[in-house]
Amino acid sequence: MDAPGIMKAAAVMTVTALCVPGWSPARAGAPTQVEVLRGGDDDVTVALAGAVVQAFGRDGAFVLSSGHRANSLIVVVQGPTAAARAGIHYKLAFPIRYASAQGQTLGFTEVTCQENTLTKCAEQAVAAAGPAAGKLGRH
């Protein structure tokens, strides 16, 4: 590829990256502080909340926090709302609420996985946190 072709390809990639849905300037800068809470004390909810904490800890766009600090994203893992037998396991659905430290709801999602693959649900929760994190400080 010649020099003008390389420049054109770089420009297209830059514009594409800036237009990706869910991309927020907040994610481009400093990591968003996140605190994970749970809305249930059953074993599977406790285990999922732990997996969500680990998943946020591995994601460079977030840093774990505590104490409802200003501009923190509060992630509340609710107990399972649905369970269906899938062979020897159960497929579970967990609602996840994203809020500001002041208690304002910034978004919801529902993650689904089997009880033996909670890391899959945790990864879904982290992936869905981006748009909610982008709303921090705008409310």
N, C-alpha and C positions, 0 to 999 in steps of 0.2 A: 504494500500500500504506500502511495506517495505521501508527502508531507501535508498537502491540502486534504487528502482523504483521512489522514490520522486526526487532523484538527477537527474535521467535520464529525468524525466518530466520537471524539472526546466531547464535543458540544452536545451531541445527541444523548450521550450517557449522562452528562451533567443535568440536562433538562429532565430526562427520565427520572433520575434520582430525586430531583426536587419536586416532582409531581406525583410521587408514589403516595396513594391514599394511606392515611394513618401516620405519615411522617410528620413529626412535629419538631419545631426548632428546639424545644426543651430537651429532646433526646439527643440533639446534636452537640449540646454543651455538657455541662457538669451532670453527673449521674443524679437521678431522682431518688430521694430518700423514700424508702418503703417500709411499712410496718405491717406484718401479717397477724391478724387476729382470727379466732375461730368462733363460729356461732353454734357450736355443739360440742359435747364432751364424749361422744361415742368414739370407740376405737378407730373407726375408719376416718372420721373427720379429723381426729387428732393426727393420724398418720398422714393424711393429705395436707394438712396445714404445715407439718414438718417438711414434707416434700416441696411445698410451695416456697417455704423459706429457703431451702437449699437451691431451688431453681432461680430465685431472685438473686441469691448470692453468687451464682455462676454467670449472671447476665451483667455485662459491663455498663448497661444503661441505667442500672439501679444499684443502690447501696442500702444495706439493711440499717434500720433505725429503730428507735423505741421512744416511748413517752409522748406520742402525738405531737411531734415537733411541727412548727409552722412549715408549710409547703411540703409536708410528707404526704405520700399517697398511702392511705389506709386500705388494706385489702382484707375483706372479711370472708372467710371460707365457711359457708353454711353446711349444715348436715345434708346428707343425700335426700333428694326429693323423689327419686325414682330408682327402682331396682328391678332388673329383669334377668332371669336365668340365661346364661350363655355357656352351655356345656357344663363344666364343673365349677365355673366362676359366675359372678354376678356383674352385669353391666350397670354402673351407677351414674347418676347425674347429680352434680353439685352446683348450686347457684353460688356465684362469686360476686360480691359487691365491692365497688371501688369508690372511695370517698376521700374528702379532704380531711385534714386534722380537725377542722371546725365542724365536721359532721355532714357536710353537703355531699350528696350523692353525685358522683361523676360518671358512673356507668355500671352496667351489669353484664354478666355473661353466664352461661351455663357450660360447664365442662363435663365431658363424659369419658369414662374409661372403666376397665374392670378393676376389681379390688386388688388384684395382683399386679397392676400396672399403673399405680398412682402417679408415677413420674410423668406419664403421658398427660394426665389431668393437670399436673403442676405446670408443665410446659405450655399447655393451652392457656392457663391463667396468666402466665407471664406474657405470652404473646398478645393477649387481649388487654393488657395493662397500658400499652402505649397510648392509645387515644385518651384514656382517663388521665394519664400523667400529663398529657398535653393541655388538659383543661385546668391544671393546678395554677393558681395565681390569677386566673381570669374570672373568678367568682368572688 
